[in-house]
Amino acid sequence: MSLVLTRINVHHHAAPGSNALLDINLSIASGEQVALIGPSGAGKTTLLHTLACAHKPEPGGEFSIAGVHPWRLSPAKRHALRTRWFLAPQTPPLPPRQRVVTAVLAGRLPQWPLWKAIVSLIHPREAAKAHAALMRFSLQEKLYERVDRLSGGERQRCGLARLLMSAANVFLVDEPLSALDPRLSRQTLAVLQDEATRRKATLICSLHQVDLALENFPRIVGLRHGRIVFDLPRAQVTDTMIAALYQNANATKHTAVPDLIHTARANSSPC
């Protein structure tokens, strides 16, 4: 499923006069795998939420999904469209007293009738599938544990197992490795990328682990202060560009970002 953003601006919800995203132009083809990198507060999470229709862009820009403009649809039609993608936040919203099996099976809710969802709260309807999803993240022994007994990293992987249970063909994944050690980080990325490849799904993943982004993703988008600084194949992303992206991250938007964009263009070669 393709996604196209043209001249998109998004305001901070807590501060309506300031922008979280500024003049975003981004086109992602169906089946692409893209890493978003940049310092904290760069706009990575806001961009993912905008792609998930959780944040509405300001008037004047255009946002389309597979040629459909979601904010021109009725709420009911937009909700139906949203069942085709899955937003995995850094901290998954898992009810603490819920069993892991139930939390994972929640990924099936958009496809289930109401009666099946209610019955599954008492007697999980597809526990074997939930077990198989957890196994891919080495969590199968936690199937009937309560969520509040999981570590932070286990909760992250439980949320990603929920993604595997969904029927989504767009994966929007926010910092999935923040609570994981290096071995589990590589395993988790491999599962996400393998599943996206198998489904021919689009995968957009924000990462603070720049080395893993460059190692695993064919396309890298660098953000800072709500702007796209560079959008390049990984082979064209230089150490100089990475250093500039993260240097003086607290510098003001108006002075730092244009210089960074100029540096990125100077160091990149034509695709």
Buried (B, 14 or more C-beta within 10 A) or exposed (E): BBBBBBBBBBBBEEEEEEBBBBEBEBEBEEBBBBBBBBBEBBBBBBBBBBBBBEBEBEEEBEBBBBEEEBEEBEEEEBEEBBEBBBBBBBEBEBEEEBBBBBBBBBBBBBEBEEEEBEEBEEEBBBBEBBBBBBEBBBBBEBBEBBBEEBEEBBBBBBBBBBBBBBEBBBBBBBBBBBBBEEEBBBBBBEBBBEBBEEBEBBBBBBBBBBEBBBEBBEBBBBBBBBBBBBBBEBEBBBEEBBEBBBEEBEBEBEEBBEEBBEBBEEBBEEE
